Structure formats: C-alpha cells, structure tokens
C-alpha cells in the first residue's frame, strides 16, 4: 500500500506525521488563496485566523511538497485520521495529479490526495472568501489562537516556499502587507533572488520588482 498527500500550506514545513518520502513538485490549475478560516489553531471562533486553501485557476500551478507513506492499511489509516483531525476546516479531499519537473506533461504521481475546501459560505462554514489585501493583512497580523499567532503562519509559509526554491508572489505580497501593519521596515532584495511559484505576475507589481521584507522569527507549532 502506498499513500500520497500533497502539502501546499503548513504541511510543507511541518507535516507532523511519519513519512517515507518527501518530493518537491506541483499540481496544475490551482493557486493558493488565504480565504479559509482557522478557529482552533491560529485563531478563535470570535476572531478567526486566515489560512491558505486552493482556488481553481486554469493554467496556474501550485508548488509544494508531496509525502509518501508506505507500510500497509494500518499505517495509512493512522496517517489519514491524523490529517483529518488537523485539516478539519477543509471539507473536501480531492484526487489530483502531481508533477516534479517544470512544464512536465507526464505526472510523477497519480492519485495524489489534496485537502481542499468548497468556496461557498453557505455550504462551508469555514470559507471566508476573498477580501482587500489590507483587510486580510490586518486580520492575519492580529489573530491568534492556542497554537500561536496567525502572522507566524504566513511568515513560516513564505520561508518554507523559499527553502524549496519556489516562492509565491501572492504570499510575499500579503506577508509584506502584514509587516507594514506590524511596523517592519521594507528592504529590496538583490536581483539575484528570482521570484518563482506564481504563474501569473501581480498587476500591482508589473512595472517594478517585488519587495521582500525581512522574515520575522516564525514558530511552527500547529497544522
């Protein structure tokens, strides 16, 4: 038995379960969005945090990490039970193809499990939907829960994507806006640090490079 799950959020840096193989790669036609509420880790029911989920976007790709679990039905079941508790805000498990090489046509893994959420506020109580950049950043900068601050989540995700070599422009932009609210001074990174991971550049930065601000100390404590 072989069990594969794709991580595009906190699983990238903090899987929290035993795995036999970790592979960096991507799924097609999806992008990260911070449209999902978290009320038990980085937020509370009264003041929910914002965490990332996936939104269908034809032609986009989303880089992350795939984890393989081998060892039979019992180990697979234990892993799934852990993930379902941890990813309780995600109401769907979608089966997708996973690719390792850029512009690849042949998937490296078929039958990849990806935790996703229904983008509908009526059927999915955790779906917050999109909001203006500043509003999202302010919510992320101020929300906190039993496992820590919401801002640590986005800073950890930003660093994790940099560490695997596939930064996401939208995450950098949102993280920078959070830093502005927190009063962190911006710096412009060297040109040698090329941004990757977002298949379509942000309009707000079409005429100038993105500014990547200093990473604050991030504590990965939750899912």
C-alpha positions as CSV (number, residue, x, y, z in Angstrom):
1,X,0.0,0.0,0.0
2,X,1.2,3.5,-0.9
3,X,-0.4,6.7,0.4
4,X,0.4,10.1,-1.1
5,X,-0.7,13.5,0.2
6,X,0.2,17.0,-1.2
7,X,1.1,19.8,1.2
8,X,0.8,23.4,0.0
9,X,0.4,25.2,3.4
10,X,1.8,24.2,6.8
11,X,2.4,20.6,5.7
12,X,5.3,21.9,3.6
13,X,7.4,22.8,6.7
14,X,5.6,20.8,9.4
15,X,4.0,17.6,8.2
16,X,3.6,16.2,11.7
17,X,3.4,12.6,10.7
18,X,5.9,9.9,9.8
19,X,6.5,9.6,6.1
20,X,8.8,7.5,3.9
21,X,9.5,10.0,1.1
22,X,9.2,13.8,0.5
23,X,9.1,15.1,-3.1
24,X,9.0,18.7,-4.2
25,X,6.7,19.4,-7.1
26,X,3.4,21.0,-8.1
27,X,-0.2,20.5,-9.0
28,X,-1.8,22.1,-12.0
29,X,-4.7,24.6,-12.4
30,X,-4.8,25.7,-8.8
31,X,-3.4,28.7,-6.8
32,X,-3.1,29.5,-3.1
33,X,-5.6,31.9,-1.6
34,X,-5.9,33.0,2.1
35,X,-9.7,32.5,2.1
36,X,-10.2,29.9,4.8
37,X,-10.9,30.5,8.5
38,X,-8.9,28.8,11.3
39,X,-10.7,28.9,14.6
40,X,-8.8,26.3,16.7
41,X,-5.0,26.7,16.0
42,X,-4.0,30.3,14.9
43,X,-7.4,31.9,15.6
44,X,-10.6,31.6,17.7
45,X,-14.3,31.4,16.7
46,X,-14.6,35.1,17.7
47,X,-11.5,36.2,15.9
48,X,-10.7,33.6,13.1
49,X,-7.3,33.4,11.5
50,X,-6.8,33.3,7.8
51,X,-5.1,30.3,6.3
52,X,-4.5,29.2,2.8
53,X,-6.6,26.9,0.6
54,X,-6.7,26.3,-3.1
55,X,-8.7,28.1,-5.8
56,X,-9.2,26.7,-9.3
57,X,-7.2,28.8,-11.8
58,X,-6.8,27.5,-15.3
59,X,-3.2,27.5,-16.3
60,X,-1.7,28.2,-12.9
61,X,0.5,25.8,-10.9
62,X,0.9,25.5,-7.2
63,X,4.3,24.2,-5.8
64,X,4.6,22.3,-2.6
65,X,5.7,19.0,-1.1
66,X,4.3,15.5,-1.6
67,X,4.6,13.0,1.2
68,X,4.6,9.2,0.7
69,X,3.5,6.8,3.4
70,X,4.3,3.1,3.0
71,X,3.6,0.3,5.4
72,X,0.1,-1.1,4.8
73,X,-3.5,-0.2,5.6
74,X,-3.0,0.4,9.3
75,X,-0.3,3.0,8.9
76,X,-2.2,4.6,6.1
77,X,-5.4,4.8,8.2
78,X,-3.5,6.3,11.1
79,X,-2.0,9.0,8.8
80,X,-5.4,9.8,7.4
81,X,-7.0,10.0,10.8
82,X,-4.3,12.5,11.9
83,X,-4.7,14.6,8.8
84,X,-8.5,14.7,9.0
85,X,-8.2,16.0,12.6
86,X,-5.6,18.5,11.7
87,X,-7.2,19.7,8.4
88,X,-10.7,19.8,9.9
89,X,-11.5,23.1,8.2
90,X,-11.0,21.5,4.8
91,X,-14.3,19.9,3.8
92,X,-13.0,18.0,0.7
93,X,-10.3,15.6,-0.3
94,X,-9.5,16.0,-4.0
95,X,-7.6,13.5,-6.1
96,X,-5.1,15.2,-8.4
97,X,-2.0,14.5,-10.5
98,X,1.4,15.6,-9.2
99,X,4.3,16.8,-11.3
100,X,8.0,17.1,-10.4
101,X,9.5,18.8,-13.5
102,X,8.6,22.3,-14.7
103,X,6.3,22.1,-17.9
104,X,6.0,18.4,-17.5
105,X,3.2,16.6,-19.3
106,X,3.6,13.2,-17.6
107,X,2.6,13.2,-13.9
108,X,5.1,11.8,-11.4
109,X,2.2,10.6,-9.2
110,X,-1.4,10.0,-9.9
111,X,-4.0,9.6,-7.2
112,X,-2.4,12.3,-5.0
113,X,-4.7,13.3,-2.1
114,X,-5.1,17.1,-1.6
115,X,-7.1,18.7,1.2
116,X,-9.3,21.4,-0.4
117,X,-12.3,23.5,0.6
118,X,-15.6,24.4,-1.0
119,X,-15.6,28.1,-2.0
120,X,-19.1,28.6,-0.7
121,X,-20.0,30.4,2.5
122,X,-23.4,28.6,2.8
123,X,-22.1,25.0,2.5
124,X,-18.7,25.6,4.1
125,X,-18.8,27.5,7.4
126,X,-15.0,27.9,7.3
127,X,-14.9,29.7,4.0
128,X,-14.3,33.4,4.4
129,X,-13.9,34.3,0.8
130,X,-11.6,37.0,-0.7
131,X,-11.1,40.4,0.9
132,X,-9.0,43.5,0.1
133,X,-5.3,42.9,0.7
134,X,-5.1,45.4,3.6
135,X,-8.1,43.8,5.4
136,X,-6.6,40.3,5.0
137,X,-3.3,41.5,6.3
138,X,-4.8,43.2,9.3
139,X,-6.7,40.1,10.2
140,X,-3.6,38.0,9.9
141,X,-1.5,40.5,11.9
142,X,-3.9,40.5,14.9
143,X,-5.4,36.9,15.0
144,X,-4.0,34.4,17.5
145,X,-5.1,31.1,19.0
146,X,-4.0,28.2,21.1
147,X,-1.0,27.3,18.8
148,X,0.3,30.8,18.2
149,X,-0.1,33.9,16.0
150,X,-1.6,33.9,12.6
151,X,1.3,36.1,11.3
152,X,3.7,33.2,12.2
153,X,1.8,31.0,9.8
154,X,2.2,33.2,6.8
155,X,5.9,34.0,7.6
156,X,6.6,30.3,8.0
157,X,4.9,29.5,4.7
158,X,6.8,32.3,3.0
159,X,10.1,30.9,4.3
160,X,9.2,27.3,3.5
161,X,8.5,28.1,-0.1
162,X,11.8,30.0,-0.4
163,X,13.6,27.0,1.2
164,X,12.2,24.6,-1.5
165,X,13.1,27.1,-4.2
166,X,9.6,28.1,-5.3
167,X,8.4,31.3,-3.8
168,X,4.8,32.5,-4.4
169,X,4.4,36.2,-5.3
170,X,1.0,36.4,-3.7
171,X,2.3,35.1,-0.4
172,X,5.2,37.6,-0.5
173,X,2.8,40.5,-1.2
174,X,0.5,39.5,1.6
175,X,3.3,38.9,4.1
176,X,4.8,42.3,3.2
177,X,1.5,43.9,3.9
178,X,1.4,42.2,7.3
179,X,4.8,43.5,8.1
180,X,3.7,47.0,7.2
181,X,0.9,46.8,9.7
182,X,3.3,45.5,12.3
183,X,5.7,48.4,11.5
184,X,8.6,46.4,10.0
185,X,10.9,48.3,7.6
186,X,11.0,47.2,4.0
187,X,14.1,46.3,2.1
188,X,14.7,45.4,-1.5
189,X,16.3,42.0,-2.1
190,X,19.2,41.6,-4.5
191,X,18.2,41.0,-8.1
192,X,19.9,37.5,-8.0
193,X,17.0,36.3,-5.8
194,X,14.5,35.5,-8.6
195,X,10.8,35.0,-7.5
196,X,9.1,31.9,-8.7
197,X,6.0,29.9,-8.0
198,X,3.2,32.2,-9.3
199,X,2.3,31.5,-12.9
200,X,0.8,35.0,-13.4
201,X,2.5,38.1,-12.1
202,X,0.6,40.5,-9.8
203,X,-0.6,43.6,-11.6
204,X,0.4,45.8,-8.8
205,X,4.0,44.9,-9.4
206,X,4.1,44.7,-13.2
207,X,6.4,47.7,-13.5
208,X,8.7,47.2,-10.5
209,X,10.2,44.2,-8.7
210,X,8.5,42.8,-5.6
211,X,10.0,44.0,-2.3
212,X,10.7,41.1,0.1
213,X,10.8,42.3,3.6
214,X,12.9,40.7,6.5
215,X,11.4,37.5,7.8
216,X,10.3,37.7,11.4
217,X,11.0,34.8,13.8
218,X,8.5,32.2,12.9
219,X,7.3,29.5,15.2
220,X,5.7,26.4,13.5
221,X,3.5,25.0,16.3
222,X,0.3,23.9,14.6
223,X,-1.0,22.3,11.4
